[in-house]
Amino acid sequence: MDREARCSPATAQNSPQQLHLMIGFSETKDLIPCINTTQAFRTLGVYISPSGCQNQVEILRTAAQDYHDQLRSSTLTISEAYMSYFLYLCPKLTYPLPCCTLTPVQCHRIQAPAFAALLPKLHFSRHSPHAVLFAGPKYGGLSCPDLYIDQGYGQLTLFIGHLKLADDIGQLILSFLSHLQLYPQY
């Protein structure tokens, strides 16, 4: 067996072992599924694979596309369509964002189907500039949340929360920051 074969992680196909675990005080053992390191698995609403690959963009885009299909065929009024976006789709899209590292282009790609259905319902052009969509009512905008901004806000909230709690993750963050400060900046 060569070095690459020994060092690469086992796949679900070449790993015949099965893992059975008991849940709580139950005597029955449940089979834990074996997945590949590049395959994402849902954990508390976030799909992250052991190798670090994220397919969260496709999952969130599918949710936005489903919303698009439902809204296009609905008979909602202007206010109902507006509220459906904020009360139904926004929580679904923003929940996993603090655990993701999405680019602005990916975030806009996720929101595109939702806006394609929402804007005609609100009697706006589908080609309205993003400044109108994301600006507040003070500036004549719709106050739609930008996923990229919400992602950064969620990440900062988790970052500061762990530092204030001084839990294990907070200690790891402090350790990482102290090591990072040792590197010279160019």
C-alpha positions in Angstrom: 0.0 0.0 0.0 1.5 3.4 -1.0 1.7 6.4 1.2 -1.1 8.3 -0.4 -3.5 5.4 0.1 -2.6 5.2 3.8 -2.9 8.9 4.5 -6.1 9.6 2.6 -9.3 9.3 4.6 -11.5 6.2 4.1 -14.6 6.6 2.0 -17.9 5.1 2.8 -17.4 2.5 0.1 -14.1 1.1 1.3 -15.0 1.2 5.0 -17.2 -1.8 5.8 -17.4 -1.1 9.6 -20.7 -0.1 11.1 -21.0 2.1 14.2 -23.9 1.5 16.6 -24.5 3.8 19.5 -27.1 3.9 22.3 -29.1 7.1 22.8 -29.6 8.2 26.4 -30.7 5.3 28.7 -32.1 3.3 25.9 -30.8 -0.3 25.5 -31.4 -0.3 21.7 -28.5 0.6 19.5 -28.9 3.0 16.5 -26.9 2.7 13.4 -24.8 5.8 12.7 -24.6 6.4 9.0 -21.1 6.5 7.4 -20.6 9.5 5.1 -17.7 10.6 3.0 -15.5 13.5 4.2 -16.7 15.7 1.3 -20.4 14.9 2.0 -22.2 17.5 4.0 -24.4 16.5 7.0 -27.0 18.6 8.6 -26.1 19.7 12.1 -28.4 22.2 13.8 -29.5 23.6 10.5 -26.1 24.0 9.0 -24.7 21.7 6.3 -20.9 21.3 6.8 -18.8 18.5 5.7 -15.8 17.1 7.7 -13.4 18.3 5.1 -14.7 21.9 5.4 -16.4 22.0 2.1 -19.6 24.0 2.2 -22.6 23.3 0.0 -24.7 25.7 2.0 -25.0 28.0 -1.0 -26.9 25.3 -3.0 -29.2 24.5 0.0 -30.0 28.2 0.7 -30.5 28.8 -3.1 -32.9 25.9 -3.2 -34.9 27.4 -0.3 -35.0 30.8 -2.1 -36.1 29.0 -5.3 -38.9 27.2 -3.5 -40.0 30.5 -2.1 -39.9 32.0 -5.6 -42.1 29.2 -7.0 -44.6 29.5 -4.1 -44.8 33.3 -4.3 -45.1 33.5 -8.1 -48.2 31.3 -8.0 -49.8 32.9 -4.9 -52.4 35.6 -4.7 -50.9 37.5 -1.8 -51.4 41.2 -1.4 -48.5 43.6 -1.3 -48.3 43.6 2.5 -48.7 39.9 2.7 -45.9 39.3 0.2 -43.6 41.7 2.0 -44.4 40.0 5.4 -43.9 36.5 3.9 -40.4 37.5 2.9 -39.5 38.8 6.4 -41.3 36.2 8.4 -40.8 33.0 6.3 -37.8 33.3 4.1 -35.4 35.6 6.0 -35.2 33.4 9.1 -34.6 30.4 7.0 -31.7 32.1 5.1 -30.1 33.9 8.0 -30.0 31.1 10.6 -27.0 29.2 9.2 -25.0 32.3 8.1 -22.9 32.9 11.2 -21.3 29.4 10.7 -20.6 30.0 7.0 -18.0 32.0 5.0 -20.0 33.1 1.9 -18.8 35.8 -0.5 -21.0 38.8 -1.4 -21.5 37.3 -4.9 -22.8 34.0 -3.3 -25.1 35.9 -1.0 -26.6 37.9 -3.9 -27.0 34.7 -5.9 -28.9 33.1 -3.0 -31.3 36.1 -2.7 -31.8 36.5 -6.5 -34.8 34.1 -6.9 -36.6 35.5 -3.9 -36.3 39.1 -5.2 -37.3 38.0 -8.7 -40.7 36.9 -7.3 -41.0 39.5 -4.5 -40.4 42.7 -6.4 -43.2 42.2 -9.0 -45.6 41.4 -6.1 -44.5 44.8 -4.5 -45.0 46.6 -7.9 -41.3 47.2 -8.3 -39.2 46.4 -11.3 -37.1 43.2 -11.1 -34.2 45.4 -12.2 -34.4 47.8 -9.3 -31.0 48.7 -8.0 -29.8 47.0 -4.8 -29.5 50.4 -3.1 -33.3 50.7 -3.2 -33.8 47.1 -1.9 -31.4 47.3 1.0 -31.8 51.0 2.0 -34.0 52.0 4.9 -37.4 53.7 4.7 -35.6 57.0 5.6 -34.0 56.9 2.1 -37.1 55.4 0.3 -35.8 51.8 0.4 -37.5 48.5 1.3 -35.2 47.6 4.2 -34.5 44.1 2.9 -31.7 42.5 4.8 -28.5 41.9 2.9 -27.3 38.3 3.6 -23.7 39.2 3.5 -24.2 41.9 6.2 -26.3 39.6 8.3 -23.5 36.9 8.0 -20.9 39.4 9.3 -23.2 40.5 12.1 -23.9 36.9 13.2 -20.2 36.0 13.1 -19.4 39.1 15.3 -22.2 38.2 17.7 -20.8 34.7 18.1 -17.2 36.0 18.4 -18.0 38.5 21.1 -20.4 36.1 22.9 -17.8 33.4 23.2 -15.2 35.9 24.4 -17.5 37.3 27.1 -18.5 33.8 28.2 -14.8 32.8 28.4 -15.8 29.2 27.5 -13.6 26.7 25.6 -14.3 28.3 22.3 -13.6 31.8 23.7 -10.2 30.5 25.1 -9.3 29.1 21.7 -10.2 32.4 20.1 -8.0 34.3 22.5 -5.1 31.8 21.9 -5.5 32.2 18.2 -5.5 36.0 18.4 -2.4 36.1 20.6 -0.6 33.8 18.1 -1.8 36.0 15.2 -0.4 39.1 16.8 3.1 37.6 16.9 3.2 37.5 13.1 4.7 40.6 11.5 2.4 42.7 9.3 3.7 43.7 5.9 
